[in-house]
Amino acid sequence: MTHPAFHTPLIDLLDCDLPIIAAGMGGVARHELAAAVSNAGGFGCLGMVREPAERIRAEVEAYRRLSDRPFAVNLIPAATEPRLLEAQVRTCLQLQVPTMALFWDVDVALIRRLKAAGILLLQQIGNRAHAEEALLAGADILIAQGYEAGGHLWGTTGSFALLPEIVAMSTVPVVACGGIASGAALVAALALGAQGVSCGSAFLTTHEANAHDYHKRQLLQASACETVVSERFFRNWPMSAPVRVLPNAVTRGQHDALYATRSSPIIGEQDGMPIHLFSTDSPLRDARGELADMPIYAGQSCGQIQQVCSAAERVAQLMDQARDTLERLSCTRPEGPTTPSAPDYKQSATPTLVEALNELLSAERAGARVAAASLKETGNSRQRTLLSRIHQGEADSCRRLRHCLEHLGAEPTRELGAFHGKAMAINDLEERLAFIDKGQRWVIRKITELLADTLDVKVRHELEEVLKTHKLNSDELASGTGNIQ
C-alpha cells in the first residue's frame, strides 16, 4: 500500500500513481525508458530536444504501443532553430500529446499557445525570477532544478536551498530536480514542500535508457565529488551554457587549442549523424568513436546509484527506500510527555465532516481521471480545452480537500470514486460531458451543504475555492456541451 505522504496532488494532475518523473534527457529518454517508467507508476518523459518532427512522431507512436499511461514531450525552445521548433510543436499538437515539458528560457508565447490547445505545461526553472515568469505565462507545474543536476544547468543554487523558496512563492505544484537518486532524497524533497521529484541519472543508468553502456558504467564508478561543471561543450547549443559532466580530456583542457579556434573535428557518429568534438551530444546506445571525449552527463546523485537495472526496478527501489526512510523517522520520534501546544481554534474533526470531505475527495479524484482519459479520445479543440480545464480544476480540488483533511488531523482517502466507472462506461463523448456536468453540480450541492455547518476558517476557504471552480466548470459545460462539433 502506498503511504499517504506519496499521494500528492501532483499525481492527480499528471494522472500517474507515484510522485516520480523521469527527466526528459535528450537522446537518452526515448520511448523504451519513458514507457517503462510510466508503466511502473511514475511519469515518463520523451527527451526530444532538437529532434526532427519525424522522430517525435515515431517516438510518440512507439510509446503508445508500449503504454497507455500519460506522458510528456520535452523541448528546449531556446536551443532549437525556429523552423524546427515550429515543426516539433505542430507535430505534438497533431499527435495530441497531453503534456509538454519546457526548459531554459521561459517562452511565454509558446506556453500560452500550448495552454490554449489544452496541454498541461511543465516548466523547468533554476531561480525565482524564471519561476515568476513561468507562473505569469501559465505554467501548470514548476520543476525546480538545483545545481547538483547533471546536464545543462540553468541556475546556481542547490536543490534543497532553491526548493523551499520556490515552493513558498508558487501557486502550482513544484517538483524537485537535481541530486535525487534515492528514496531518502525523495522524502527530503517532500518534506521541503515538493510534490514530487524529477530524476535523470537514476534513470540514465537503467536498461531501457538509450545511453551507451560506457556512459552508464562511468556513472556507476563515480562519486558526487567527481562531477565538474564546464562550458567547453558548446557545439550545437546557441548560447554559452554550463553542463555538469564527469571529467574527461575536454574538461581537463587537453583540447583547448582547438577550443580557442572553435574548431571541432568529427570524433564519432550516432543516429546516422557525425559527432563533433565539443558537441553537447552524449554517447547514445549506437554511438561509435571516441566516446571518452563526448560529454558524460552526470548529476551529483551518481554516488547514490549502485547498479544498472530496469526502470521498473529503479522506481521500486526509490519507493522502498522512501517507505523505509519514513518508517525510520517515525521510529525515532521522541517518546514521553509533550509540551502542551497553544490552543488552535480549528473545528474538531467530526466523523461526519471527515466522511464528507473524503467522499468529495474520492469523487474529485475520479473526475480528474475521467477528464484525463477523455482528453485522449478527442481531437476537437473545443473539447480538449474544456476537458483540460476540468482536469486541472479537479486536480486542484483534490489538493485543497487533502489540505482540509490534513488540517483537521484526518487521513485523506486514496479511493477512486464510483463516478469514474460510470462516466467511462459512456462511449459518446458529448453524453459523457453531460454526465460530467451532473458530477460538477453534485459537488456544488455537497459543498453548499457542508458550508452551512462548517465554521473552521481554513476549511471554509478551501471549500469555497473548490465551489468556485465547479461553478465555473458547470457554467462552461452547460453553455458549450450541446454546441460541440
C-alpha positions as CSV (number, residue, x, y, z in Angstrom):
1,M,0.0,0.0,0.0
2,T,1.3,3.5,-0.9
3,H,1.9,5.7,2.1
4,P,-0.4,8.8,2.1
5,A,2.6,11.1,2.0
6,F,3.4,9.9,-1.5
7,H,-0.1,10.6,-2.9
8,T,0.5,14.3,-3.6
9,P,-1.8,16.5,-5.7
10,L,0.8,16.3,-8.4
11,I,-0.1,12.7,-9.2
12,D,-3.7,13.6,-9.7
13,L,-2.7,16.4,-12.0
14,L,-0.3,14.1,-14.0
15,D,-2.7,11.1,-13.8
16,C,0.1,8.8,-12.6
17,D,0.5,6.7,-9.4
18,L,3.8,7.8,-7.9
19,P,5.4,11.2,-7.5
20,I,8.4,10.3,-9.6
21,I,9.1,11.9,-13.0
22,A,11.8,10.6,-15.4
23,A,13.7,13.6,-16.7
24,G,13.4,14.4,-20.4
25,M,17.1,13.7,-21.2
26,G,17.7,14.4,-24.9
27,G,18.6,11.3,-26.8
28,V,18.6,9.2,-23.7
29,A,14.9,9.4,-22.7
30,R,13.2,7.7,-25.7
31,H,10.1,5.6,-25.8
32,E,11.5,2.5,-24.1
33,L,12.5,4.4,-21.0
34,A,9.5,6.7,-20.8
35,A,7.0,3.9,-21.2
36,A,8.8,1.7,-18.6
37,V,8.7,4.5,-16.0
38,S,5.0,5.2,-16.8
39,N,4.1,1.6,-16.6
40,A,5.8,1.3,-13.2
41,G,3.6,4.1,-11.9
42,G,5.8,7.1,-12.4
43,F,5.6,9.7,-15.2
44,G,7.6,9.2,-18.4
45,C,9.0,12.0,-20.5
46,L,10.4,11.8,-24.1
47,G,13.5,13.9,-24.5
48,M,13.1,15.4,-27.9
49,V,15.3,18.5,-27.9
50,R,16.4,19.4,-31.4
51,E,14.9,16.1,-32.8
52,P,13.3,16.2,-36.2
53,A,9.5,16.1,-36.3
54,E,9.6,12.7,-37.9
55,R,11.4,11.3,-34.9
56,I,9.0,12.9,-32.4
57,R,6.1,11.2,-34.3
58,A,7.8,7.9,-34.3
59,E,8.7,8.1,-30.6
60,V,5.2,9.1,-29.6
61,E,3.7,6.3,-31.6
62,A,6.2,3.8,-30.3
63,Y,5.5,4.9,-26.7
64,R,1.7,4.5,-27.2
65,R,2.3,0.9,-28.4
66,L,4.0,0.2,-25.1
67,S,1.9,2.2,-22.7
68,D,-1.5,3.8,-22.4
69,R,-0.4,6.0,-19.5
70,P,0.0,9.8,-19.8
71,F,3.4,11.2,-20.7
72,A,5.2,14.4,-21.7
73,V,7.4,15.5,-24.6
74,N,10.4,17.7,-23.5
75,L,11.5,20.5,-25.8
76,I,14.1,23.3,-25.3
77,P,12.8,26.3,-27.4
78,A,15.9,28.5,-26.9
79,A,18.2,25.7,-28.2
80,T,16.1,24.9,-31.2
81,E,16.2,26.6,-34.6
82,P,12.8,28.4,-35.0
83,R,11.6,26.4,-38.1
84,L,12.4,23.1,-36.4
85,L,10.7,24.2,-33.2
86,E,7.6,25.1,-35.1
87,A,7.6,21.7,-36.8
88,Q,8.1,20.0,-33.4
89,V,5.2,21.9,-31.8
90,R,2.9,21.3,-34.7
91,T,3.6,17.6,-34.6
92,C,3.0,17.4,-30.9
93,L,-0.4,19.2,-31.4
94,Q,-1.3,16.9,-34.2
95,L,-0.5,13.8,-32.1
96,Q,-2.5,15.3,-29.1
97,V,0.5,15.0,-26.8
98,P,-1.2,15.5,-23.3
99,T,1.7,17.2,-21.5
100,M,4.7,19.2,-22.6
101,A,7.9,20.0,-20.5
102,L,10.0,23.0,-21.4
103,F,13.4,24.1,-20.3
104,W,15.7,27.1,-20.4
105,D,14.2,30.5,-21.3
106,V,10.6,30.9,-20.4
107,D,8.9,31.1,-23.9
108,V,5.7,33.0,-22.9
109,A,4.2,32.9,-26.4
110,L,4.7,29.1,-26.7
111,I,3.4,28.4,-23.2
112,R,0.2,30.3,-24.0
113,R,-0.2,28.6,-27.3
114,L,0.2,25.2,-25.7
115,K,-2.2,26.1,-22.9
116,A,-4.8,27.3,-25.4
117,A,-4.6,23.9,-27.0
118,G,-5.4,22.2,-23.7
119,I,-1.9,20.9,-23.0
120,L,-0.6,20.5,-19.4
121,L,2.6,22.5,-19.2
122,L,5.7,21.8,-17.0
123,Q,8.4,24.4,-17.0
124,Q,11.9,23.7,-15.6
125,I,13.4,26.7,-13.9
126,G,16.6,27.4,-12.0
127,N,15.8,30.5,-10.0
128,R,13.0,32.6,-8.6
129,A,12.9,35.1,-11.5
130,H,12.3,32.4,-14.0
131,A,9.7,30.8,-11.8
132,E,7.8,34.1,-11.6
133,E,7.9,34.4,-15.4
134,A,6.7,30.8,-15.9
135,L,3.8,31.3,-13.5
136,L,2.7,34.5,-15.2
137,A,2.8,32.7,-18.6
138,G,0.5,30.0,-17.2
139,A,2.7,27.0,-16.4
140,D,0.9,24.3,-14.5
141,I,3.9,22.7,-12.8
142,L,7.4,24.1,-12.0
143,I,10.4,21.8,-12.0
144,A,13.0,23.4,-9.7
145,Q,16.4,22.4,-11.0
146,G,19.2,22.5,-8.4
147,Y,22.9,23.0,-9.2
148,E,23.5,19.3,-8.4
149,A,21.8,18.2,-11.6
150,G,23.5,16.6,-14.5
151,G,23.5,18.0,-18.0
152,H,22.6,21.7,-18.8
153,L,22.3,23.9,-15.7
154,W,20.1,26.9,-15.6
155,G,20.7,28.1,-12.0
156,T,23.5,28.2,-9.5
157,T,21.6,27.3,-6.3
158,G,21.5,23.8,-4.7
159,S,18.3,21.8,-4.8
160,F,17.4,22.0,-1.1
161,A,18.1,25.7,-0.9
162,L,16.2,26.6,-4.0
163,L,13.2,24.3,-3.4
164,P,11.7,25.9,-0.3
165,E,12.0,29.3,-1.9
166,I,10.1,28.3,-5.0
167,V,7.5,26.3,-3.0
168,A,6.8,29.4,-0.9
169,M,6.1,31.6,-3.8
170,S,4.5,29.1,-6.3
171,T,0.8,28.8,-6.8
172,V,1.2,25.5,-8.7
173,P,2.9,22.2,-7.7
174,V,6.7,22.2,-7.5
175,V,8.9,19.2,-8.5
176,A,12.4,18.9,-7.1
177,C,15.2,18.1,-9.6
178,G,19.0,17.7,-9.1
179,G,20.9,15.3,-6.9
180,I,18.0,13.0,-6.3
181,A,18.5,9.2,-6.9
182,S,17.4,7.7,-3.6
183,G,14.2,7.3,-1.6
184,A,15.6,9.3,1.3
185,A,16.2,12.2,-1.1
186,L,12.5,11.8,-2.3
187,V,11.3,12.1,1.3
188,A,13.6,15.1,1.9
189,A,12.2,16.9,-1.1
190,L,8.6,16.2,0.0
191,A,9.5,17.5,3.5
192,L,10.6,20.8,1.9
193,G,7.3,21.2,0.1
194,A,7.9,19.5,-3.3
195,Q,5.0,17.4,-4.6
196,G,7.4,15.0,-6.5
197,V,10.9,14.6,-7.9
198,S,12.4,14.5,-11.4
199,C,15.3,12.1,-11.7
200,G,17.9,12.0,-14.5
201,S,21.0,10.0,-13.6
202,A,18.8,7.4,-11.7
203,F,17.0,6.6,-15.0
204,L,20.0,7.0,-17.3
205,T,21.5,4.0,-15.5
206,T,18.7,1.6,-16.5
207,H,18.4,-1.0,-19.2
208,E,15.8,0.9,-21.1
209,A,17.7,4.2,-21.3
210,N,19.1,5.0,-24.7
211,A,22.5,5.9,-23.3
212,H,25.7,4.0,-24.3
213,D,26.8,1.3,-21.8
214,Y,30.1,3.3,-21.5
215,H,28.1,6.3,-20.1
216,K,26.2,4.1,-17.7
217,R,29.4,2.4,-16.4
218,Q,31.1,5.8,-15.9
219,L,28.2,6.9,-13.6
220,L,28.3,3.8,-11.5
221,Q,32.0,4.3,-10.9
222,A,31.7,8.0,-10.0
223,S,31.1,9.7,-6.7
224,A,29.3,13.0,-6.1
225,C,32.5,15.0,-5.7
226,E,33.9,13.8,-9.1
227,T,31.5,15.7,-11.3
228,V,32.5,19.0,-12.8
229,V,30.8,22.0,-14.4
230,S,32.1,23.0,-17.8
231,E,31.2,25.4,-20.6
232,R,33.5,23.7,-23.1
233,F,30.7,21.6,-24.7
234,F,29.4,24.4,-27.0
235,R,28.7,22.9,-30.4
236,N,25.0,22.8,-31.4
237,W,24.0,24.9,-28.5
238,P,23.3,28.5,-29.4
239,M,24.4,30.2,-26.2
240,S,27.1,29.7,-23.6
241,A,25.8,27.2,-21.2
242,P,27.3,25.2,-18.3
243,V,26.9,21.5,-18.1
244,R,27.6,19.1,-15.3
245,V,29.6,16.1,-16.6
246,L,32.3,13.7,-15.5
247,P,35.8,14.9,-16.2
248,N,37.5,14.0,-19.5
249,A,40.1,15.3,-21.9
250,V,37.8,18.2,-22.9
251,T,37.1,19.4,-19.3
252,R,40.8,19.0,-18.4
253,G,41.8,21.4,-21.2
254,Q,43.6,18.9,-23.4
255,H,41.8,20.1,-26.5
256,D,42.0,23.9,-25.6
257,A,44.0,24.7,-28.7
258,L,41.0,23.5,-30.8
259,Y,38.5,25.1,-28.4
260,A,40.2,28.5,-28.8
261,T,39.6,28.4,-32.6
262,R,36.2,26.8,-32.2
263,S,37.4,24.0,-34.5
264,S,35.6,20.8,-33.8
265,P,36.7,17.7,-35.8
266,I,34.5,14.6,-36.1
267,I,35.2,12.1,-33.3
268,G,32.4,9.6,-33.9
269,E,28.8,9.0,-35.1
270,Q,25.4,8.0,-33.8
271,D,21.8,8.1,-35.1
272,G,23.4,8.1,-38.5
273,M,25.0,11.5,-37.9
274,P,28.6,12.6,-37.2
275,I,29.5,13.6,-33.6
276,H,31.9,16.6,-33.3
277,L,34.4,17.4,-30.6
278,F,32.8,19.8,-28.1
279,S,29.3,18.7,-29.1
280,T,26.6,18.6,-26.4
281,D,25.5,15.2,-27.7
282,S,26.3,12.5,-25.1
283,P,27.1,8.9,-26.4
284,L,23.9,7.0,-27.1
285,R,23.3,3.3,-27.4
286,D,24.6,3.1,-31.1
287,A,27.5,5.6,-30.7
288,R,30.9,4.7,-32.2
289,G,34.1,6.6,-32.0
290,E,36.0,8.4,-29.2
291,L,33.3,8.0,-26.6
292,A,35.5,9.2,-23.8
293,D,35.7,12.7,-25.4
294,M,32.0,13.1,-25.5
295,P,30.1,14.8,-22.6
296,I,29.3,12.2,-19.9
297,Y,26.5,13.9,-18.2
298,A,26.2,13.1,-14.5
299,G,24.4,14.6,-11.6
300,Q,25.9,14.7,-8.1
301,S,23.4,11.9,-7.3
302,C,25.7,9.4,-9.1
303,G,27.2,8.3,-5.8
304,Q,23.7,7.1,-4.8
305,I,23.5,4.7,-7.8
306,Q,25.0,1.2,-7.3
307,Q,23.9,-0.8,-10.3
308,V,22.2,-0.8,-13.7
309,C,18.7,-2.2,-13.5
310,S,15.4,-2.0,-15.2
311,A,13.4,1.3,-14.9
312,A,10.7,-0.6,-13.0
313,E,13.2,-1.8,-10.5
314,R,14.6,1.7,-10.1
315,V,11.1,3.0,-9.4
316,A,10.6,0.2,-6.9
317,Q,13.9,0.9,-5.2
318,L,13.1,4.6,-4.8
319,M,9.7,3.8,-3.3
320,D,11.0,1.1,-1.0
321,Q,13.8,3.3,0.3
322,A,11.3,6.2,0.8
323,R,9.0,4.0,2.8
324,D,11.9,2.7,4.9
325,T,13.0,6.3,5.5
326,L,9.6,7.4,6.7
327,E,9.4,4.3,9.0
328,R,12.8,5.0,10.4
329,L,11.9,8.7,11.1
330,S,8.7,7.7,12.8
331,C,10.6,5.2,15.0
332,T,13.0,7.8,16.1
333,R,10.2,10.2,17.2
334,P,10.9,11.2,20.9
335,E,8.7,9.5,23.4
336,G,7.3,10.8,26.7
337,P,5.1,13.7,27.6
338,T,4.9,16.5,25.1
339,T,4.6,20.2,25.9
340,P,1.0,21.4,25.5
341,S,0.7,23.5,22.4
342,A,-1.2,26.7,22.3
343,P,-4.8,26.2,21.5
344,D,-5.8,26.4,17.9
345,Y,-9.3,27.3,17.1
346,K,-9.8,24.9,14.2
347,Q,-13.0,22.9,14.0
348,S,-13.0,19.5,15.5
349,A,-12.6,16.7,13.0
350,T,-16.0,15.1,13.5
351,P,-16.6,11.7,11.8
352,T,-19.4,13.3,9.7
353,L,-17.1,16.1,8.4
354,V,-14.2,13.8,7.6
355,E,-16.5,11.3,5.9
356,A,-18.0,14.1,3.7
357,L,-14.6,15.5,2.8
358,N,-13.3,12.1,1.9
359,E,-16.4,11.4,-0.2
360,L,-15.7,14.6,-2.1
361,L,-12.0,13.8,-2.4
362,S,-12.7,10.3,-4.0
363,A,-15.2,12.0,-6.3
364,E,-12.7,14.7,-7.4
365,R,-10.0,12.1,-8.0
366,A,-12.5,10.2,-10.2
367,G,-13.3,13.4,-12.0
368,A,-9.7,14.1,-12.7
369,R,-9.1,10.6,-14.1
370,V,-12.2,10.8,-16.3
371,A,-11.2,14.2,-17.7
372,A,-7.6,12.9,-18.4
373,A,-8.9,9.8,-20.1
374,S,-11.4,11.7,-22.2
375,L,-8.7,14.0,-23.4
376,K,-7.1,11.1,-25.2
377,E,-10.4,10.4,-27.1
378,T,-10.9,13.7,-28.9
379,G,-9.1,15.8,-31.4
380,N,-11.7,18.6,-31.2
381,S,-10.0,21.8,-29.9
382,R,-13.1,23.0,-28.0
383,Q,-13.5,19.6,-26.2
384,R,-9.8,19.5,-25.4
385,T,-9.7,23.0,-23.9
386,L,-12.8,22.2,-21.9
387,L,-11.6,18.8,-20.6
388,S,-8.1,20.2,-19.9
389,R,-9.7,22.9,-17.7
390,I,-11.8,20.4,-15.9
391,H,-8.9,18.1,-15.4
392,Q,-6.8,20.8,-13.8
393,G,-9.7,22.0,-11.7
394,E,-10.4,18.6,-10.4
395,A,-6.7,18.0,-9.6
396,D,-6.5,21.4,-7.8
397,S,-9.7,20.4,-5.8
398,C,-8.1,17.2,-4.7
399,R,-5.2,19.2,-3.4
400,R,-7.5,21.6,-1.5
401,L,-9.6,18.7,0.0
402,R,-6.4,16.9,1.1
403,H,-5.3,20.2,2.8
404,C,-8.7,20.3,4.7
405,L,-8.3,16.7,5.9
406,E,-4.7,17.2,7.0
407,H,-5.6,20.4,8.7
408,L,-8.2,18.5,10.7
409,G,-5.7,15.8,11.5
410,A,-7.6,13.2,9.4
411,E,-6.1,10.8,6.8
412,P,-7.1,11.6,3.2
413,T,-8.7,8.7,1.4
414,R,-6.9,7.1,-1.5
415,E,-10.1,5.6,-3.0
416,L,-11.3,6.4,-6.6
417,G,-15.0,7.3,-6.6
418,A,-17.6,5.3,-8.5
419,F,-18.1,8.3,-10.8
420,H,-15.1,7.1,-12.8
421,G,-16.6,3.8,-13.8
422,K,-20.0,5.2,-14.6
423,A,-18.6,8.0,-16.7
424,M,-16.1,5.9,-18.6
425,A,-18.9,3.4,-19.5
426,I,-20.5,6.2,-21.6
427,N,-18.9,5.9,-25.0
428,D,-20.4,9.0,-26.7
429,L,-18.2,11.9,-25.6
430,E,-21.0,14.5,-25.7
431,E,-23.1,12.3,-23.4
432,R,-20.1,11.8,-21.1
433,L,-19.6,15.6,-20.9
434,A,-23.2,16.0,-19.9
435,F,-22.6,13.3,-17.2
436,I,-19.5,15.2,-16.1
437,D,-21.7,18.3,-15.7
438,K,-24.0,16.3,-13.4
439,G,-20.9,15.5,-11.4
440,Q,-20.0,19.1,-11.2
441,R,-23.4,20.1,-10.0
442,W,-23.4,17.2,-7.4
443,V,-20.2,18.6,-5.9
444,I,-21.7,22.1,-5.9
445,R,-24.7,20.8,-3.9
446,K,-22.5,18.8,-1.4
447,I,-20.2,21.8,-0.7
448,T,-23.1,24.2,-0.3
449,E,-24.5,21.9,2.3
450,L,-21.1,21.5,4.1
451,L,-20.5,25.2,4.2
452,A,-23.8,25.7,6.1
453,D,-22.3,23.8,9.0
454,T,-18.6,24.4,8.7
455,L,-17.0,27.1,11.0
456,D,-13.3,26.4,10.5
457,V,-11.8,29.3,8.5
458,K,-9.2,27.2,6.7
459,V,-11.7,24.5,5.7
460,R,-14.3,27.1,4.6
461,H,-11.7,28.9,2.4
462,E,-10.7,25.7,0.6
463,L,-14.3,24.6,0.1
464,E,-15.2,28.0,-1.3
465,E,-12.4,27.7,-3.8
466,V,-13.5,24.2,-4.8
467,L,-17.1,25.5,-5.1
468,K,-15.9,28.4,-7.3
469,T,-14.0,26.0,-9.6
470,H,-17.0,23.8,-10.1
471,K,-19.4,26.6,-10.7
472,L,-17.2,27.9,-13.5
473,N,-16.8,24.4,-15.0
474,S,-20.5,23.7,-14.8
475,D,-21.3,27.1,-16.5
476,E,-18.8,26.2,-19.2
477,L,-20.2,22.7,-19.7
478,A,-23.8,24.0,-19.8
479,S,-23.0,26.6,-22.4
480,G,-20.7,24.5,-24.5
481,T,-21.7,20.8,-24.4
482,G,-24.6,21.0,-26.8
483,N,-22.6,23.1,-29.3
484,I,-19.5,20.9,-29.6
485,Q,-18.9,19.6,-33.1
